[in-house]
Structure formats: C-alpha cells, structure tokens
C-alpha cells in the first residue's frame, strides 16, 4: 500500500512523501527480494532530478551542518497553533504555507504592509504597522488598515540560494551602485539603507552610512540579513514571540519566548544553506540565443548574471561565484509599480532587483500558474516585462522591438533559469 502512485498530489508534497516512503521502500526490498524490487520500481514515482526542484543543500556541508539543516527544515514546516504561540494576530501559521517547496508564494498567501509613505520613516507603527495581521485566533479581531495609511501587497519570494546573497560583500554591492547615473545608461541603482534592530549584528566587513546598513532581503530590501528576515517572519507573519523580538504584536507587551533560540538559529541556518537553483538546458540553441538577447537589451545591467561571495561562517559559502541575476540594489521602476509605500530610505517606486534564478520552476509552488512581480499581478513573463518602467523602460522597449522569434528565445532563456 505504500507503493501507491502519487496521482493528483501537488508536486512539492510528492517530494516530501517520497522522502518519507524511502525507508519503507528499502524494507520492501529486503523483505520481498527481486519480486518486490520489480513491483515497487514500477509503482513508486521516480525521484525528481536536482535541477527540477529548489529544495536541497549547498554542496560541501559537514555532517554536523547537514544535521542542523534537517532541524531547520523541520522548523520551516512547523505549524503553529494558539497553544504553541500562534497569534493572537497573524498572517499564516507556518513558513511553508507561504513558501511551498521553498519557492515563490501565491496571491492567496499575500501579505500587506502599510504606513510608510516616503523614505523618511513609518507613520503608523502605533496603529499596528508595518504589517497587517489579517487573521486572528478565536476571541480576537484581525487588524484593519488605518484610515489614510498607504499600503502595498507583497507576495513571498523564493527561499533558495539566500546564503549566497547574504555573503556578497557590501563593498561589491556599492561598486554596482550608480546613484548619479555617471555612465549615462539611465540606470542608477542604489542600496536601501536601513536601521538595524538591536538583535542584528552587522558583519565585520559591513559598511554603514549615518548609522544605517545595507538591506538586501525582501521586496524593498528591508532586512539586513537572514536572522533579521526570519525573526520578522516569526513575529509579524505568525505572531510568535522570540527572545530576539519579544514583543507581542497585539498588546505590544514583552512576553516569554514561544520558540527556543536554537530553533530560530536552525531555521536561519536552513535558509543559509538551501542550494542555489540549477539552470536547465544550457546547451540548447534557443537558450544561448536568448541569453545573448538578454545582454543586448540591457536586462543584465540590473539583473546581474553573476556575483561572488566573500567570507562566510559557513565555509561552503565562502568565496564562491554564483548566478542569481540580481544586483541587490533598489531601482526606480516607474509609476506603474509605484504602490505609494516603502521601507528604509527607498522611494515608493523603488524595488530591489528580484533574482531571476529559479524563475522557470516558479509554477511548481504556484499551483501550475505564474504569478510574478512583488504582488503577483503579472501572469506571465511577458506581462512582467510590460510593467517594467522607470530605469527599465529602455529595456522594455527594446524587448518590444524584437521580432517574435527573438522574443520567444529570450523567454526560453528566462524559463531555463
């Protein structure tokens, strides 16, 4: 019975079921010999190839590190209840509910942030900002957006390869910035300088500006590192109190932690050590042609194909070249993507360049359909390109000027990432 074909079950959960079934599968082999081998091989779905999934570790982890990764994986899938710390106000009850298969989110799990209308700071912290908790446990009422508060909708990004992004030195990010557009290409990426919460300690090579540090995680680059991002998610997404962020989102009172520090740290390690997406079909003629077109129309000016890590406390991440297709900078994307909300020093129309790696696998975590851009409004890659204004408008117009074959080659390349 445990060799049942997994028909109709979502792709991500098939992966998890396969993992659970493996020990039973091997017992089956030992107990029933050659007959069982043949029967189970025919009925058990084939494991996906590494390049077909986002889940998995970076190469080179030690045995101890692999054990911590697995503990972090369990923390990632943990479902909180009111008895274990959920709420009283929340957005979701687990990490995995918004990041199925470590991939992009779905509009069904979007969250809303509100209050900060310009780069000077949040105006509605006292009214529950910066995040709307739109769900509540019994006996409590969910939040509403305060009257007059600007707000924006955010869809969860993919989790893979984040450790590489954190390990890019600040100095390298600043080298890619061109705030005054000195090279005249119309693109002037800038960092988002953010204030750090007390529990976040900047890296030894971090660069500060007037007491602020470079943000690199989140749609607005509002988090400095993965601890910052993870603790925010526990507190703002699930209403779970930690020693890092001990204040209840409903009362504002300091409470005892609802998860131990070691669980938080295991989850952060898990996010650090998820593998980078693996490109597919790299030798295909259309993929090669599309990659060259990507460069020709200057998409790669913001979506930088390769970056390099510096030192890292995880040796397997240190001094590696990787291929995320981002510069981790903020860019003005024009009026169509201006949601009149921001974080840190970023302007309302500025967004961090989304890494394109894993784009071709996005459908796996989105129910078989694509939902792109910061809020999922674009239902295809072509539609996402059509929203690119501001600094990206020249590239958008160059894409529109390509012939049909060339446009398809570019899309084919992006789908290979």
C-alpha positions in Angstrom: 0.0 0.0 0.0 3.0 2.3 0.5 3.9 1.9 -3.1 0.8 3.7 -4.3 1.2 6.0 -7.3 1.0 9.7 -6.2 -1.6 10.8 -8.7 -3.2 14.2 -8.1 -0.9 15.2 -5.2 0.9 18.6 -5.6 4.4 18.4 -6.8 6.0 19.7 -3.6 4.2 17.2 -1.4 5.1 14.4 -3.7 8.7 15.2 -2.9 8.1 15.1 0.8 6.1 11.8 0.5 8.9 10.3 -1.5 11.4 11.1 1.3 9.1 9.5 3.9 8.5 6.5 1.7 12.2 5.7 1.1 12.8 3.8 4.4 9.7 1.7 3.8 10.8 1.2 0.2 14.1 -0.2 1.3 12.4 -2.6 3.8 10.3 -3.7 1.0 13.4 -4.6 -1.0 14.9 -6.6 1.9 11.7 -8.4 2.7 10.5 -9.4 -0.7 13.6 -9.6 -2.8 13.6 -9.4 -6.5 9.8 -9.5 -6.8 9.4 -6.5 -4.5 12.1 -4.7 -6.4 10.3 -5.0 -9.6 6.9 -4.2 -8.1 8.0 -1.1 -6.2 10.1 0.3 -9.0 7.1 0.2 -11.3 4.8 1.8 -8.9 6.9 4.3 -6.9 7.2 7.7 -8.7 10.7 8.5 -9.9 12.6 11.0 -7.7 13.0 14.4 -9.4 16.3 15.5 -10.8 18.3 18.1 -8.8 17.7 20.7 -11.4 13.9 20.2 -11.2 13.5 21.2 -7.6 14.5 24.1 -5.4 14.8 22.1 -2.1 18.2 20.7 -1.2 21.5 21.8 0.4 24.5 23.6 -0.9 27.5 21.3 -1.6 30.2 20.8 1.0 28.4 20.8 4.3 29.8 18.8 7.1 27.8 16.0 8.9 27.1 18.4 11.7 25.9 21.1 9.3 23.7 18.6 7.5 22.1 17.7 10.8 21.4 21.3 11.5 19.9 21.8 8.1 17.5 19.0 8.7 16.5 20.5 12.1 15.9 23.8 10.2 13.8 22.0 7.7 11.6 20.8 10.5 11.3 24.3 11.9 10.4 25.5 8.4 7.5 23.1 8.2 6.2 23.5 11.8 2.6 24.5 12.0 1.9 26.8 15.0 -1.3 26.7 17.0 -2.6 29.1 19.7 -1.2 26.6 22.2 2.3 26.8 20.7 2.4 30.5 20.1 0.4 31.4 17.1 -1.1 34.9 17.2 -3.3 36.3 18.6 -2.9 38.2 15.3 -1.1 36.6 12.4 -0.9 36.2 8.6 -0.1 32.5 8.4 0.7 29.6 10.8 3.9 28.3 9.2 6.8 29.2 6.9 6.0 26.5 4.4 2.4 27.8 3.8 3.8 30.8 2.0 6.9 29.2 0.5 5.8 25.8 -0.7 8.8 23.8 -1.9 11.0 26.8 -0.9 9.6 28.5 -4.0 7.6 31.7 -4.7 4.3 32.4 -2.9 0.8 32.6 -4.3 -1.6 35.5 -4.2 -3.7 33.5 -1.8 -0.9 33.9 0.8 0.0 37.6 0.0 0.6 39.9 2.9 0.0 43.7 3.2 2.3 46.3 4.7 1.2 49.8 5.4 2.1 53.2 6.8 5.4 54.5 5.4 4.6 56.9 2.5 8.2 58.1 1.8 11.8 57.5 2.7 11.6 59.4 6.0 10.0 56.6 8.1 6.9 54.7 9.2 4.0 56.9 10.3 1.6 54.2 11.6 3.7 52.0 13.9 1.3 52.8 16.8 -1.6 51.5 14.7 -0.1 48.1 14.1 2.3 48.8 11.2 4.3 48.0 9.3 2.5 44.7 8.6 -1.2 43.9 8.5 -2.2 40.8 10.5 -5.4 39.9 8.7 -6.2 36.8 10.7 -6.8 36.2 14.4 -7.3 33.3 16.8 -10.7 32.9 18.4 -11.7 35.7 20.7 -9.6 38.4 18.9 -10.3 40.5 15.8 -7.9 40.9 12.9 -6.4 44.2 12.0 -7.7 46.7 9.5 -5.6 49.2 7.6 -5.8 52.6 9.4 -7.7 55.3 7.6 -5.3 57.3 5.4 -2.4 54.7 5.6 -0.7 53.9 2.3 -0.2 50.2 1.8 1.2 47.7 -0.6 0.7 44.0 -1.3 3.6 41.6 -1.2 4.0 38.0 -2.4 6.5 35.7 -0.8 9.7 35.3 -2.8 11.6 32.0 -3.3 14.0 31.0 -0.5 16.7 29.3 -2.4 20.3 30.5 -2.6 19.8 33.1 0.1 23.0 32.3 1.9 24.9 33.3 -1.2 23.1 36.6 -1.4 23.9 37.4 2.3 27.6 36.6 1.7 28.1 39.2 -1.0 30.3 41.9 0.5 28.8 45.3 1.0 31.7 46.8 -1.0 30.7 44.8 -4.0 27.1 46.0 -3.8 28.3 49.6 -3.6 30.5 49.1 -6.7 27.4 48.2 -8.7 25.5 51.3 -7.5 25.4 54.4 -9.7 23.2 56.9 -7.9 24.1 59.8 -10.2 24.0 57.7 -13.4 27.6 58.7 -14.2 27.8 56.2 -17.1 24.7 57.7 -18.7 22.8 54.4 -19.3 19.7 55.6 -17.5 20.1 53.1 -14.7 21.1 54.3 -11.2 20.7 51.5 -8.7 21.2 52.5 -5.0 21.3 50.5 -1.8 18.4 50.7 0.7 20.0 52.0 3.9 18.1 50.7 6.9 18.2 50.9 10.7 19.1 47.6 12.3 17.1 46.2 15.2 19.1 45.5 18.4 19.4 41.8 17.8 21.0 42.2 14.4 24.8 42.4 14.4 26.3 43.6 11.1 29.1 41.6 9.6 32.7 42.6 10.2 33.0 43.9 6.7 29.6 45.7 6.7 29.6 49.3 5.6 27.4 51.9 7.4 26.1 55.3 6.4 24.8 57.6 9.1 24.2 54.7 11.4 22.3 52.7 8.7 23.3 49.5 6.9 22.5 47.9 3.6 19.3 45.9 3.3 19.3 43.0 0.9 16.3 40.8 1.7 12.6 41.4 1.0 10.9 43.2 -2.0 12.1 46.5 -0.6 15.4 45.2 0.8 14.0 46.0 4.3 16.0 43.3 6.1 19.8 43.3 6.6 20.4 39.6 6.9 18.6 36.3 7.3 18.3 36.5 11.0 16.6 39.8 10.6 14.2 38.4 8.0 13.5 35.2 10.0 12.7 37.0 13.3 10.5 39.4 11.4 8.6 36.5 9.9 8.1 34.8 13.3 6.8 38.0 14.8 5.0 39.8 12.0 3.7 36.8 10.0 2.9 34.3 12.7 2.7 36.4 15.9 5.3 34.2 17.5 7.5 35.8 20.2 11.2 35.1 20.3 14.0 36.4 22.6 15.1 38.4 19.5 11.7 40.1 19.1 9.9 39.6 22.5 7.0 42.0 22.0 3.5 40.7 21.3 2.1 42.2 18.1 -1.3 42.6 19.7 -0.6 44.2 23.1 3.0 45.4 22.5 3.9 43.8 25.8 7.1 41.8 26.3 6.4 38.1 26.6 8.4 35.0 27.3 9.7 33.4 24.1 7.4 30.8 22.4 10.2 29.2 20.4 13.8 28.5 21.7 16.7 30.3 20.3 18.2 27.1 18.9 15.1 26.6 16.7 15.3 30.1 15.3 19.1 29.6 14.6 18.4 26.2 13.0 15.9 27.9 10.7 18.3 30.7 9.8 20.9 28.0 9.0 18.5 26.2 6.8 17.8 29.3 4.8 21.6 30.0 4.6 22.3 26.5 3.2 19.5 25.9 0.7 21.1 25.3 -2.7 21.0 27.8 -5.5 18.7 26.9 -8.4 20.3 25.0 -11.2 19.9 26.3 -14.7 18.5 23.8 -17.2 19.0 23.2 -21.0 22.1 25.4 -21.0 23.3 23.9 -24.3 20.0 24.5 -26.2 20.4 26.9 -29.1 17.4 29.0 -28.2 18.6 29.3 -24.6 22.0 30.5 -25.8 20.4 32.9 -28.2 18.0 34.2 -25.5 20.9 34.8 -23.1 22.7 36.9 -25.7 19.5 38.9 -26.3 19.1 39.4 -22.5 22.5 41.1 -22.5 21.9 43.0 -25.7 18.8 44.8 -24.4 20.5 45.6 -21.1 18.4 43.4 -18.8 21.7 42.2 -17.3 22.5 45.7 -16.1 20.2 45.3 -13.1 19.7 41.5 -13.3 23.4 40.9 -13.0 24.1 37.3 -14.1 26.9 36.5 -11.6 28.1 37.7 -8.2 30.7 36.5 -5.8 30.6 35.8 -2.1 33.2 36.9 0.4 34.0 35.3 3.7 31.2 33.4 5.5 30.9 31.5 8.8 29.7 28.6 6.6 32.8 27.5 4.7 30.8 26.0 1.9 29.5 29.5 1.0 32.8 31.4 1.2 34.5 32.9 -1.9 32.1 31.3 -4.5 30.8 32.6 -7.8 27.1 32.2 -8.3 24.4 33.2 -10.8 21.4 34.9 -9.2 20.6 37.6 -11.9 20.3 40.4 -9.4 22.4 43.3 -8.2 20.7 43.6 -4.8 20.1 47.3 -5.4 17.0 49.4 -5.5 15.8 50.7 -8.9 13.0 53.2 -9.8 10.5 51.1 -11.7 8.2 53.9 -12.7 4.6 54.8 -12.0 3.0 51.5 -12.8 4.9 49.8 -10.0 4.7 52.7 -7.5 2.5 51.5 -4.7 2.9 54.6 -2.5 4.6 52.5 0.2 8.2 52.0 1.1 10.7 50.8 3.7 14.0 52.3 4.9 15.4 55.0 2.6 13.9 53.6 -0.6 11.5 55.7 -2.6 8.0 54.4 -3.2 8.7 53.5 -6.8 12.0 51.7 -6.0 12.2 48.0 -5.7 15.1 45.6 -5.1 16.1 43.7 -8.3 14.4 40.3 -7.9 16.8 37.4 -8.5 15.7 35.6 -11.6 17.3 32.2 -10.8 14.5 29.6 -10.2 12.1 31.5 -12.4 11.4 28.5 -14.6 10.4 26.4 -11.6 8.1 29.1 -10.1 4.9 27.3 -11.3 5.7 24.3 -9.1 4.9 26.3 -6.0 2.2 28.4 -7.5 -0.4 25.8 -8.4 0.8 25.4 -12.0 0.4 29.1 -12.9 2.8 32.0 -12.8 2.3 35.0 -10.5 5.2 37.4 -10.9 6.3 40.9 -9.6 6.1 41.9 -6.0 2.4 41.3 -5.7 1.8 38.6 -8.3 -0.1 40.8 -10.7 1.8 39.5 -13.7 0.5 36.1 -15.0 3.4 35.6 -17.4 7.0 36.6 -18.0 5.9 38.8 -20.9 3.4 40.6 -18.7 6.0 41.1 -16.0 8.3 42.7 -18.6 5.4 45.0 -19.7 5.3 46.6 -16.2 9.0 47.5 -16.3 9.1 51.3 -16.4 11.4 53.9 -15.0 15.0 52.8 -15.2 13.9 49.6 -17.0 11.8 51.3 -19.7 14.5 51.3 -22.3 15.0 47.5 -21.9 11.2 47.1 -22.1 11.1 49.0 -25.4 14.0 47.0 -26.8 12.2 43.8 -25.9 9.1 45.0 -27.7 11.2 45.8 -30.8 12.5 42.2 -31.0 10.8 40.0 -33.6 8.5 37.2 -32.5 11.3 34.6 -32.7 13.7 36.7 -30.7 11.1 37.4 -28.0 10.5 33.7 -27.6 14.2 32.9 -27.4 14.5 35.4 -24.6 11.5 33.9 -22.8 13.0 30.4 -23.3 16.3 31.6 -21.7 14.4 33.0 -18.7 12.4 29.8 -18.3 15.7 27.9 -18.2 16.9 29.7 -15.1 
